[in-house]
Amino acid sequence: MLRIECPNCGPRDHDEFRYGGDASVVRPVHDDADFEAWYRYVFVRENPAGPHREYWQHVMGCRQWLVVGRDTRNHEIAAVRSAREPRA
């Protein structure tokens, strides 16, 4: 079972969390009228094999959004931080 180290609640099973998507994708600015930019943001995703940053929300705990560094090949978690912290 995948265990996620919540910075607020400690280690928890992954079924307490909800996957929120790729944390490396940058959202276009709110008033950007470029259809292609929004299309790429919403629909076009990479499927990486290896280290990847993902959003997860601790829905059955503190309800905070986290950025989880996870290797997609073996599900090993390298780092967890609050999504409120600035990007590294």
NORMOCOR-V118487 format. One record per residue. RES is the residue in three letters. SS is DSSP state (alpha for helix, beta for strand, coil for the rest). OMEGA is omega as a letter, one per 30 degrees, with the letter a starting at -180 (NA if undefined). NEAR is the number of other ideal C-beta (glycine too) atoms within 8 Angstrom. Layout:
RES/SS/OMEGA/NEAR + RES/SS/OMEGA/NEAR
This chain:
MET/coil/l/5 + LEU/coil/l/7 + ARG/beta/l/9 + ILE/beta/a/16 + GLU/beta/l/9 + CYS/beta/a/14 + PRO/coil/a/8 + ASN/coil/a/8 + CYS/coil/a/7 + GLY/beta/a/5 + PRO/beta/a/6 + ARG/beta/l/14 + ASP/beta/a/8 + HIS/alpha/a/9 + ASP/alpha/l/6 + GLU/alpha/a/10 + PHE/coil/l/13 + ARG/beta/l/6 + TYR/beta/a/7 + GLY/beta/l/8 + GLY/beta/a/7 + ASP/beta/a/10 + ALA/coil/a/10 + SER/coil/a/6 + VAL/coil/l/8 + VAL/coil/a/5 + ARG/coil/l/5 + PRO/coil/l/9 + VAL/coil/a/5 + HIS/coil/a/4 + ASP/coil/l/4 + ASP/coil/a/8 + ALA/coil/a/4 + ASP/coil/a/7 + PHE/alpha/a/6 + GLU/alpha/l/6 + ALA/alpha/l/9 + TRP/alpha/l/10 + TYR/alpha/l/9 + ARG/alpha/a/8 + TYR/alpha/a/11 + VAL/alpha/a/6 + PHE/alpha/a/6 + VAL/coil/a/6 + ARG/coil/l/6 + GLU/coil/l/4 + ASN/coil/a/4 + PRO/coil/l/7 + ALA/coil/a/5 + GLY/coil/a/7 + PRO/beta/a/9 + HIS/beta/l/11 + ARG/beta/a/9 + GLU/beta/l/12 + TYR/beta/l/13 + TRP/beta/l/12 + GLN/beta/l/11 + HIS/coil/a/16 + VAL/coil/a/8 + MET/coil/l/7 + GLY/coil/a/11 + CYS/coil/l/7 + ARG/coil/a/6 + GLN/coil/l/13 + TRP/beta/a/10 + LEU/beta/l/16 + VAL/beta/a/13 + VAL/beta/l/13 + GLY/beta/a/10 + ARG/beta/l/11 + ASP/beta/a/11 + THR/coil/l/9 + ARG/coil/a/5 + ASN/coil/l/4 + HIS/coil/l/7 + GLU/coil/a/6 + ILE/beta/a/13 + ALA/beta/a/7 + ALA/beta/l/6 + VAL/beta/l/11 + ARG/beta/l/8 + SER/beta/l/10 + ALA/coil/l/10 + ARG/coil/l/5 + GLU/coil/l/6 + PRO/coil/l/3 + ARG/coil/l/2 + ALA/coil/NA/2
